[in-house]
Amino acid sequence: MTDSHDHTAHGLHAHAAEGAPANPVLAEIWRGDILECSHRGAVAVCNAAGELVAAWGHVERVHLPRSACKMIQALPLVDSGAADAAGLDDRHLALACASHGGAEIHTRLVADWLAGIGLDAGALGCGVMAPDDAEMRKALRAQGAEPTPLHHMCSGKHTGFLTLARHLGADRGEPDYLDPASPVQQGVRDALAEVSDEEPQGPAIDGCSAPNFGLTLKGMATAMARFADPAARLTGRRAEAASRLAAAMAAHPLLIGYKASSATLLTEASAGATATKSGAEGGFVAILPEKGLGVAVKVDDGGDRGAAAAMAAVLARLGLLDRESPAYRATAEAPIRNFRGTLCGHVCPGPALM
């Protein structure tokens, strides 16, 4: 593995230092024998001490992790005692970390969870989105029904926020728990700072209206390593919470995503050895308990399939994913078919990761 990273100053709008080399190509899209698209980006692999074990590209640029940091956003839910007070089990914790597909297994659990804390879908501040799950879309059409906030991929995370708000006595209405100054979001910010060893930047506002704080890719990989090996740097309730959340994600891959999602496929393929999570605009992270490492990927152009291919390639290099497995072939070597089903091309890892 090569180590190619910079040490420049950062802000949310930071770019490469003038004259610095471009990030390496992490994934390629081929159509026939012609290279159609290249996805450049960076990868950081860190241990719980915050040391870079391997790196490709500019891993100290600040980025927005988006949904890739949901397990960090869920830390205060668990270490505050709110999860136990609400009677939550591993399924709920996995859903709090999820970008789910809006299938019945997701919406039913969210609805029951909300009812358990005396709320309903109207309390969710995530907005409404159509479900990714094809069966749920078909069922809604058959019923002549519209999607609700329950179908939003972030409804589990928001239900976790609401559970924490109620536990803290901060439930003064739906908008409050999304306010960056609220006890809920200040708890999230403090958790981000502790697990990353960085001062979170921002916030910016995510697609689900929650605050999203900027970290370097190295900081994100460090955070994931501390979920992989909590006892190395975290203590007390926070260490226990990180361990519980990582285990819940690994145990319930269908709850953290959906059948065809890359995070679900890669987590399933590891048989509990890893927990992976994607984020919007080309972000992807992995928690590797067996190795005590964390991985963070960011594709410069925001291409999600490029990020998935890069993550699969890194996991294969680390010996955690078989290159002959269906999950690897569906992500790192994904076929491209046209509307007639004709095989037209394929995705593959870029030269830097081969």
MIMARRO-275500 format. One record per residue (C-alpha): residue in one letter; y, x, z. Coordinates in steps of 0.5 Angstrom, whole numbers, plus 500, padded with zeros to 3 digits. Example, Ala and Ser with C-alpha at 12.3 -4.5 7.8 and 13.67 -1.06 7.14 Angstrom:
PT  type    Y    X    Z
PT     a  491  525  516
PT     s  498  527  514
! end
This chain:
PT  type    Y    X    Z
PT     m  500  500  500
PT     t  507  502  498
PT     d  513  502  503
PT     s  519  501  499
PT     h  525  497  503
PT     d  532  498  505
PT     h  536  499  511
PT     t  543  496  509
PT     a  547  491  513
PT     h  546  484  512
PT     g  549  477  512
PT     l  547  470  509
PT     h  550  472  502
PT     a  548  479  502
PT     h  545  482  496
PT     a  542  489  494
PT     a  547  495  495
PT     e  550  497  489
PT     g  545  501  485
PT     a  539  499  489
PT     p  533  498  485
PT     a  531  491  484
PT     n  525  488  488
PT     p  518  489  485
PT     v  515  484  480
PT     l  510  480  485
PT     a  507  475  480
PT     e  507  474  473
PT     i  506  468  468
PT     w  502  469  462
PT     r  502  464  456
PT     g  496  466  451
PT     d  497  474  451
PT     i  505  474  452
PT     l  508  475  458
PT     e  513  469  459
PT     c  515  469  466
PT     s  516  475  472
PT     h  517  473  479
PT     r  520  479  483
PT     g  521  479  490
PT     a  519  482  497
PT     v  513  482  502
PT     a  513  485  509
PT     v  507  486  513
PT     c  509  487  521
PT     n  505  488  527
PT     a  507  485  534
PT     a  512  491  536
PT     g  516  490  530
PT     e  513  496  526
PT     l  513  495  518
PT     v  505  496  516
PT     a  507  495  509
PT     a  513  493  505
PT     w  514  492  498
PT     g  522  491  496
PT     h  528  489  500
PT     v  525  487  506
PT     e  531  487  511
PT     r  535  482  506
PT     v  537  476  510
PT     h  534  470  507
PT     l  533  462  509
PT     p  525  461  511
PT     r  526  454  511
PT     s  519  450  512
PT     a  516  457  513
PT     c  519  457  520
PT     k  516  451  523
PT     m  511  454  528
PT     i  517  457  531
PT     q  521  451  531
PT     a  515  448  535
PT     l  515  453  540
PT     p  520  450  545
PT     l  516  443  544
PT     v  510  447  547
PT     d  513  452  552
PT     s  518  447  555
PT     g  512  442  557
PT     a  514  437  553
PT     a  507  437  549
PT     d  503  436  555
PT     a  507  431  558
PT     a  507  427  552
PT     g  499  428  551
PT     l  499  432  545
PT     d  493  435  542
PT     d  492  440  537
PT     r  493  435  531
PT     h  500  434  533
PT     l  501  441  534
PT     a  499  442  527
PT     l  503  436  524
PT     a  509  439  528
PT     c  508  445  524
PT     a  507  442  517
PT     s  510  440  510
PT     h  505  435  509
PT     g  503  431  503
PT     g  504  424  506
PT     a  497  422  506
PT     e  494  417  511
PT     i  492  422  516
PT     h  499  424  516
PT     t  503  418  517
PT     r  498  414  521
PT     l  498  420  526
PT     v  506  421  526
PT     a  507  413  527
PT     d  502  413  533
PT     w  505  419  536
PT     l  512  416  535
PT     a  510  410  538
PT     g  507  414  544
PT     i  514  416  546
PT     g  517  409  545
PT     l  520  410  538
PT     d  519  408  531
PT     a  520  411  524
PT     g  527  409  524
PT     a  528  415  529
PT     l  527  420  524
PT     g  533  424  521
PT     c  529  427  516
PT     g  530  422  510
PT     v  525  419  505
PT     m  521  422  500
PT     a  515  420  496
PT     p  509  423  498
PT     d  505  428  495
PT     d  499  425  496
PT     a  496  421  490
PT     e  492  416  494
PT     m  498  414  498
PT     r  503  414  492
PT     k  498  409  488
PT     a  497  405  495
PT     l  505  404  495
PT     r  505  402  488
PT     a  500  397  489
PT     q  503  394  495
PT     g  510  394  492
PT     a  512  398  498
PT     e  517  404  498
PT     p  516  410  502
PT     t  519  411  509
PT     p  521  417  513
PT     l  514  417  515
PT     h  512  420  508
PT     h  517  425  509
PT     m  513  432  509
PT     c  517  434  515
PT     s  516  428  519
PT     g  511  431  524
PT     k  517  437  525
PT     h  522  431  527
PT     t  517  428  531
PT     g  516  434  535
PT     f  524  435  536
PT     l  524  428  538
PT     t  519  429  543
PT     l  522  435  546
PT     a  529  431  546
PT     r  526  426  550
PT     h  523  431  555
PT     l  530  434  556
PT     g  533  428  557
PT     a  537  429  551
PT     d  535  423  547
PT     r  542  420  546
PT     g  541  418  539
PT     e  538  420  532
PT     p  543  425  530
PT     d  544  429  536
PT     y  537  432  536
PT     l  539  435  529
PT     d  546  438  531
PT     p  546  445  532
PT     a  549  445  538
PT     s  544  440  541
PT     p  539  443  547
PT     v  533  442  542
PT     q  536  446  536
PT     q  539  451  541
PT     g  532  452  544
PT     v  529  453  537
PT     r  535  458  536
PT     d  533  462  542
PT     a  526  462  540
PT     l  527  465  533
PT     a  531  471  536
PT     e  526  472  541
PT     v  520  472  536
PT     s  524  476  531
PT     d  528  481  535
PT     e  534  479  531
PT     e  540  475  531
PT     p  539  469  527
PT     q  544  468  522
PT     g  548  461  520
PT     p  545  456  521
PT     a  545  452  514
PT     i  542  445  513
PT     d  535  444  511
PT     g  533  439  506
PT     c  530  435  512
PT     s  537  435  515
PT     a  535  440  520
PT     p  539  447  522
PT     n  535  453  518
PT     f  537  460  521
PT     g  537  466  517
PT     l  533  472  518
PT     t  530  478  515
PT     l  524  478  512
PT     k  522  484  516
PT     g  524  479  522
PT     m  520  474  520
PT     a  514  478  519
PT     t  515  481  526
PT     a  515  473  528
PT     m  508  472  525
PT     a  505  478  528
PT     r  507  475  535
PT     f  504  469  533
PT     a  498  473  531
PT     d  498  477  538
PT     p  502  474  543
PT     a  500  478  549
PT     a  503  484  545
PT     r  510  482  546
PT     l  511  475  549
PT     t  510  473  556
PT     g  508  466  560
PT     r  509  460  557
PT     r  512  462  550
PT     a  506  467  549
PT     e  501  461  551
PT     a  505  456  546
PT     a  505  461  540
PT     s  497  462  541
PT     r  496  454  541
PT     l  500  453  535
PT     a  497  459  531
PT     a  490  456  533
PT     a  492  449  531
PT     m  495  451  524
PT     a  488  455  523
PT     a  484  449  525
PT     h  487  443  521
PT     p  489  446  514
PT     l  489  439  512
PT     l  494  437  517
PT     i  499  443  515
PT     g  499  441  508
PT     y  495  437  503
PT     k  489  438  499
PT     a  492  442  493
PT     s  497  445  497
PT     s  497  453  497
PT     a  498  453  505
PT     t  492  449  506
PT     l  488  452  501
PT     l  489  459  503
PT     t  488  457  511
PT     e  482  453  509
PT     a  479  460  505
PT     s  480  464  511
PT     a  475  460  516
PT     g  480  460  522
PT     a  482  468  521
PT     t  489  466  518
PT     a  494  461  518
PT     t  499  460  512
PT     k  505  456  511
PT     s  510  456  505
PT     g  517  454  505
PT     a  522  452  500
PT     e  525  457  495
PT     g  519  462  494
PT     g  518  463  502
PT     f  511  464  505
PT     v  508  467  511
PT     a  501  468  514
PT     i  499  469  521
PT     l  493  474  522
PT     p  490  474  529
PT     e  484  478  527
PT     k  489  484  525
PT     g  495  482  530
PT     l  499  482  524
PT     g  504  478  520
PT     v  506  477  513
PT     a  512  474  510
PT     v  514  473  502
PT     k  520  471  499
PT     v  520  471  491
PT     d  527  472  489
PT     d  528  466  484
PT     g  525  461  489
PT     g  518  460  485
PT     d  513  457  489
PT     r  507  459  485
PT     g  510  466  485
PT     a  510  466  492
PT     a  503  463  493
PT     a  500  468  488
PT     a  503  474  492
PT     m  501  471  499
PT     a  494  471  496
PT     a  494  478  493
PT     v  497  481  500
PT     l  491  477  504
PT     a  486  480  499
PT     r  489  487  500
PT     l  488  486  507
PT     g  481  484  506
PT     l  482  477  509
PT     l  481  473  502
PT     d  475  474  497
PT     r  478  475  490
PT     e  472  471  488
PT     s  474  465  492
PT     p  476  458  489
PT     a  482  459  494
PT     y  484  466  490
PT     r  483  463  483
PT     a  487  457  485
PT     t  493  461  487
PT     a  493  468  485
PT     e  489  467  478
PT     a  491  460  477
PT     p  490  457  470
PT     i  496  453  466
PT     r  494  447  462
PT     n  498  443  458
PT     f  498  435  458
PT     r  492  435  454
PT     g  488  439  459
PT     t  488  445  454
PT     l  488  452  458
PT     c  494  455  455
PT     g  495  461  460
PT     h  495  463  467
PT     v  498  466  474
PT     c  497  473  476
PT     p  499  478  481
PT     g  504  483  479
PT     p  503  490  478
PT     a  506  492  485
PT     l  500  488  488
PT     m  494  489  484
! end
